[in-house]
Protein backbone atom coordinates (compact mmCIF):
# COMPACT_ATOMS: atom_id res chain seq x y z
CA UNK A 1 0.00 0.00 0.00
CA UNK A 2 1.43 3.37 -0.97
CA UNK A 3 1.91 5.92 1.75
CA UNK A 4 -0.56 8.73 2.18
CA UNK A 5 1.72 11.72 2.52
CA UNK A 6 -0.49 14.55 3.76
CA UNK A 7 -2.52 15.09 6.93
CA UNK A 8 -4.86 12.31 5.84
CA UNK A 9 -2.50 9.78 7.38
CA UNK A 10 -3.27 11.18 10.84
CA UNK A 11 -7.02 11.08 10.31
CA UNK A 12 -8.08 7.85 8.64
CA UNK A 13 -7.16 4.19 9.05
CA UNK A 14 -4.46 4.18 6.39
CA UNK A 15 -3.71 0.50 7.14
CA UNK A 16 -7.17 -0.31 5.76
CA UNK A 17 -7.80 2.41 3.16
CA UNK A 18 -5.37 3.70 0.55
CA UNK A 19 -7.31 6.52 -1.06
CA UNK A 20 -4.57 7.12 -3.62
CA UNK A 21 -5.10 3.63 -5.09
CA UNK A 22 -7.01 4.07 -8.36
CA UNK A 23 -8.08 0.42 -8.40
CA UNK A 24 -9.63 0.77 -4.94
CA UNK A 25 -11.48 3.91 -6.03
CA UNK A 26 -12.92 2.07 -9.04
CA UNK A 27 -13.95 -0.83 -6.83
CA UNK A 28 -15.78 1.62 -4.58
CA UNK A 29 -17.41 3.27 -7.62
CA UNK A 30 -18.73 -0.07 -8.86
CA UNK A 31 -20.26 -0.80 -5.46
CA UNK A 32 -21.85 2.64 -5.23
CA UNK A 33 -23.24 2.36 -8.76
CA UNK A 34 -24.63 -1.12 -8.10
CA UNK A 35 -26.05 -0.66 -4.61
CA UNK A 36 -26.66 3.08 -4.44
CA UNK A 37 -24.70 3.20 -1.19
CA UNK A 38 -21.09 2.66 -0.13
CA UNK A 39 -20.02 2.18 3.48
CA UNK A 40 -16.38 2.27 4.59
CA UNK A 41 -16.37 1.13 8.21
CA UNK A 42 -13.55 2.15 10.55
CA UNK A 43 -12.68 4.90 8.10
CA UNK A 44 -11.63 7.23 10.90
CA UNK A 45 -8.90 6.02 13.22
CA UNK A 46 -9.70 5.72 16.92
CA UNK A 47 -7.88 8.91 17.96
CA UNK A 48 -9.59 10.98 15.29
CA UNK A 49 -13.03 9.62 16.19
CA UNK A 50 -12.54 10.42 19.88
CA UNK A 51 -11.25 13.90 19.06
CA UNK A 52 -14.12 14.71 16.69
CA UNK A 53 -16.79 13.51 19.12
CA UNK A 54 -15.31 15.78 21.81
CA UNK A 55 -15.25 18.70 19.35
CA UNK A 56 -18.85 18.07 18.38
CA UNK A 57 -20.01 17.80 21.99
CA UNK A 58 -18.22 21.05 22.84
CA UNK A 59 -19.87 22.77 19.89
CA UNK A 60 -23.39 21.44 20.50
CA UNK A 61 -24.43 24.53 22.48
CA UNK A 62 -23.91 26.63 19.31
CA UNK A 63 -26.21 24.44 17.20
CA UNK A 64 -29.25 25.88 15.47
CA UNK A 65 -32.22 23.58 16.16
CA UNK A 66 -35.14 23.33 13.77
CA UNK A 67 -38.47 21.56 13.51
CA UNK A 68 -39.44 21.65 9.86
CA UNK A 69 -42.29 20.24 7.81
CA UNK A 70 -41.83 18.94 4.28
CA UNK A 71 -43.09 16.37 1.82
CA UNK A 72 -40.93 13.46 0.68
CA UNK A 73 -40.06 15.31 -2.53
CA UNK A 74 -38.89 18.47 -0.70
CA UNK A 75 -41.19 20.56 -2.88
CA UNK A 76 -43.85 23.16 -2.13
CA UNK A 77 -47.57 22.39 -1.80
CA UNK A 78 -48.94 21.40 -5.20
CA UNK A 79 -52.46 22.74 -5.66
CA UNK A 80 -52.99 20.48 -8.67
CA UNK A 81 -53.45 17.64 -6.18
CA UNK A 82 -55.77 17.20 -3.24
CA UNK A 83 -54.44 18.15 0.22
CA UNK A 84 -54.42 14.48 1.29
CA UNK A 85 -52.38 13.39 -1.76
CA UNK A 86 -48.93 12.02 -0.97
CA UNK A 87 -47.24 14.91 -2.79
CA UNK A 88 -48.81 17.27 -0.23
CA UNK A 89 -48.48 15.06 2.86
CA UNK A 90 -46.39 16.94 5.42
CA UNK A 91 -43.80 15.15 7.55
CA UNK A 92 -41.76 16.55 10.44
CA UNK A 93 -37.97 16.54 10.71
CA UNK A 94 -35.97 17.93 13.63
CA UNK A 95 -32.27 18.34 14.30
CA UNK A 96 -29.54 20.64 15.47
CA UNK A 97 -26.76 21.83 13.19
CA UNK A 98 -23.47 23.70 13.34
CA UNK A 99 -21.91 25.06 10.17
CA UNK A 100 -18.54 25.29 8.49
CA UNK A 101 -17.63 28.61 10.07
CA UNK A 102 -18.30 27.22 13.56
CA UNK A 103 -15.76 24.42 13.16
CA UNK A 104 -12.22 25.16 14.33
CA UNK A 105 -9.76 25.92 11.54
CA UNK A 106 -7.38 23.21 12.78
CA UNK A 107 -10.12 20.57 13.12
CA UNK A 108 -9.44 17.26 11.42
CA UNK A 109 -12.85 17.65 9.78
CA UNK A 110 -11.55 20.61 7.79
CA UNK A 111 -8.25 18.87 7.08
CA UNK A 112 -10.12 15.85 5.73
CA UNK A 113 -12.54 17.97 3.72
CA UNK A 114 -9.72 19.98 2.13
CA UNK A 115 -7.38 17.04 1.51
CA UNK A 116 -6.61 16.77 -2.20
CA UNK A 117 -6.28 13.01 -1.92
CA UNK A 118 -9.67 12.69 -0.22
CA UNK A 119 -11.34 14.97 -2.78
CA UNK A 120 -9.79 13.09 -5.70
CA UNK A 121 -10.94 9.78 -4.22
CA UNK A 122 -14.51 11.00 -3.70
CA UNK A 123 -14.59 12.52 -7.21
CA UNK A 124 -13.47 9.21 -8.74
CA UNK A 125 -16.08 7.24 -6.79
CA UNK A 126 -19.00 9.53 -7.68
CA UNK A 127 -17.85 10.04 -11.27
CA UNK A 128 -16.95 13.73 -11.16
CA UNK A 129 -13.83 15.33 -12.62
CA UNK A 130 -13.29 17.65 -9.64
CA UNK A 131 -15.04 18.71 -6.45
CA UNK A 132 -15.35 22.20 -4.99
CA UNK A 133 -16.54 23.62 -1.66
CA UNK A 134 -19.60 25.81 -1.31
CA UNK A 135 -18.98 29.50 -1.92
CA UNK A 136 -20.93 30.48 1.19
CA UNK A 137 -19.29 30.06 4.63
CA UNK A 138 -21.96 27.73 6.07
CA UNK A 139 -22.73 24.81 3.80
CA UNK A 140 -19.57 22.79 3.11
CA UNK A 141 -19.30 20.98 6.46
CA UNK A 142 -22.28 20.53 8.75
CA UNK A 143 -22.44 18.65 12.04
CA UNK A 144 -25.94 17.34 12.77
CA UNK A 145 -27.24 16.48 16.22
CA UNK A 146 -30.34 14.38 16.91
CA UNK A 147 -31.41 14.24 20.54
CA UNK A 148 -34.17 12.12 22.04
CA UNK A 149 -37.20 12.03 19.76
CA UNK A 150 -35.55 13.92 16.92
CA UNK A 151 -35.57 12.42 13.44
CA UNK A 152 -34.94 13.01 9.75
CA UNK A 153 -38.16 12.02 8.04
CA UNK A 154 -38.72 10.33 4.68
CA UNK A 155 -37.43 12.26 1.66
CA UNK A 156 -35.55 12.16 -1.61
CA UNK A 157 -32.42 14.31 -1.92
CA UNK A 158 -32.10 17.12 -4.44
CA UNK A 159 -28.37 16.41 -4.84
CA UNK A 160 -26.88 13.49 -6.76
CA UNK A 161 -24.88 12.14 -3.82
CA UNK A 162 -24.29 12.67 -0.11
CA UNK A 163 -21.14 12.08 1.94
CA UNK A 164 -21.47 11.52 5.68
CA UNK A 165 -19.40 10.47 8.66
CA UNK A 166 -21.14 8.94 11.67
CA UNK A 167 -19.42 10.13 14.85
CA UNK A 168 -21.78 8.87 17.56
CA UNK A 169 -24.70 6.43 17.68
CA UNK A 170 -27.60 6.90 20.12
CA UNK A 171 -28.64 4.33 22.70
CA UNK A 172 -31.55 3.36 20.47
CA UNK A 173 -33.27 4.44 17.29
CA UNK A 174 -31.36 6.56 14.79
CA UNK A 175 -31.62 3.88 12.10
CA UNK A 176 -30.87 4.84 8.52
CA UNK A 177 -33.65 3.30 6.43
CA UNK A 178 -33.93 3.48 2.65
CA UNK A 179 -35.35 2.02 -0.55
CA UNK A 180 -33.11 2.14 -3.60
CA UNK A 181 -34.40 3.54 -6.91
CA UNK A 182 -37.86 4.30 -5.54
CA UNK A 183 -38.54 6.97 -8.16
CA UNK A 184 -37.03 8.23 -11.42
CA UNK A 185 -36.65 11.99 -11.10
CA UNK A 186 -34.96 12.27 -14.50
CA UNK A 187 -38.12 10.92 -16.17
CA UNK A 188 -40.45 12.70 -13.73
CA UNK A 189 -41.75 9.36 -12.44
CA UNK A 190 -42.53 10.11 -8.79
CA UNK A 191 -43.99 6.71 -7.73
CA UNK A 192 -46.87 8.21 -5.75
CA UNK A 193 -48.44 4.79 -5.11
CA UNK A 194 -45.21 3.29 -3.79
CA UNK A 195 -44.50 6.28 -1.54
CA UNK A 196 -48.04 6.10 -0.14
CA UNK A 197 -47.55 2.40 0.68
CA UNK A 198 -44.25 3.19 2.40
CA UNK A 199 -45.73 5.97 4.51
CA UNK A 200 -48.61 3.73 5.61
CA UNK A 201 -46.26 0.90 6.57
CA UNK A 202 -47.17 -1.49 3.75
CA UNK A 203 -43.58 -1.64 2.49
CA UNK A 204 -40.59 -2.49 4.68
CA UNK A 205 -37.44 -0.49 3.95
CA UNK A 206 -33.85 -1.69 4.00
CA UNK A 207 -31.72 -0.73 7.00
CA UNK A 208 -28.13 0.45 6.68
CA UNK A 209 -26.15 -0.69 9.69
CA UNK A 210 -23.13 1.43 10.52
CA UNK A 211 -20.93 2.12 13.50
CA UNK A 212 -19.23 5.36 14.55
CA UNK A 213 -16.25 6.13 12.34
CA UNK A 214 -17.99 4.95 9.15
CA UNK A 215 -17.83 6.96 5.94
CA UNK A 216 -20.98 6.64 3.83
CA UNK A 217 -21.59 7.70 0.23
CA UNK A 218 -25.25 7.59 -0.72
CA UNK A 219 -27.14 8.36 -3.90
CA UNK A 220 -30.39 9.73 -2.49
CA UNK A 221 -31.89 11.55 -5.46
CA UNK A 222 -33.98 8.52 -6.44
CA UNK A 223 -33.63 6.46 -3.25
CA UNK A 224 -36.06 7.48 -0.52
CA UNK A 225 -34.58 7.47 2.98
CA UNK A 226 -34.97 8.57 6.58
CA UNK A 227 -33.33 8.38 10.01
CA UNK A 228 -35.69 7.09 12.70
CA UNK A 229 -36.22 9.01 15.98
CA UNK A 230 -33.39 8.91 18.50
CA UNK A 231 -34.08 7.00 21.71
CA UNK A 232 -32.27 7.85 24.94
CA UNK A 233 -30.11 10.73 26.17
CA UNK A 234 -27.09 10.06 23.92
CA UNK A 235 -27.21 12.22 20.79
CA UNK A 236 -26.73 10.86 17.30
CA UNK A 237 -23.93 12.93 15.75
CA UNK A 238 -23.40 12.92 12.00
CA UNK A 239 -21.12 15.02 9.80
CA UNK A 240 -22.20 15.97 6.27
CA UNK A 241 -19.38 16.80 3.83
CA UNK A 242 -20.87 18.68 0.87
CA UNK A 243 -19.12 19.42 -2.42
CA UNK A 244 -20.11 20.77 -5.83
CA UNK A 245 -18.98 19.71 -9.28
CA UNK A 246 -18.36 23.36 -10.23
CA UNK A 247 -16.74 26.27 -8.34
CA UNK A 248 -18.58 29.33 -7.07
CA UNK A 249 -21.84 27.68 -6.02
CA UNK A 250 -23.57 28.82 -2.83
CA UNK A 251 -26.61 27.39 -1.10
CA UNK A 252 -29.59 29.67 -1.72
CA UNK A 253 -30.35 32.36 0.85
CA UNK A 254 -33.76 30.86 1.58
CA UNK A 255 -32.23 27.43 2.22
CA UNK A 256 -29.53 28.91 4.46
CA UNK A 257 -32.13 30.82 6.47
CA UNK A 258 -34.26 27.68 6.84
CA UNK A 259 -31.48 25.25 7.71
CA UNK A 260 -29.10 27.48 9.66
CA UNK A 261 -31.17 30.44 10.84
CA UNK A 262 -28.76 32.92 9.24
CA UNK A 263 -27.18 33.85 5.90
CA UNK A 264 -23.55 34.20 6.96
Secondary structure, DSSP 8 states (H G I E B T S, - for coil): -----SGGGGTB-TTT--TT-HHHHHHHHHHHHHHSEEEETT-B-HHHHHHHHHHHHHHGGG-EEEEEEE-TT-----TTS-TTSTTT--EEEEEEEE-GGGS-TT-HHHHHHH-HHHHHHHHHHHT-S--B--SSSSSSEEEEEE-BT--EEEE--SSS-EEEEEEE--SEE--EEEETT--BGGGTB--HHHHHHHHTTSS--EEE---TT-EEEE--SSSEEEE--EESSS-EEEEEE--BSSTT----HHHHHHHHSS--
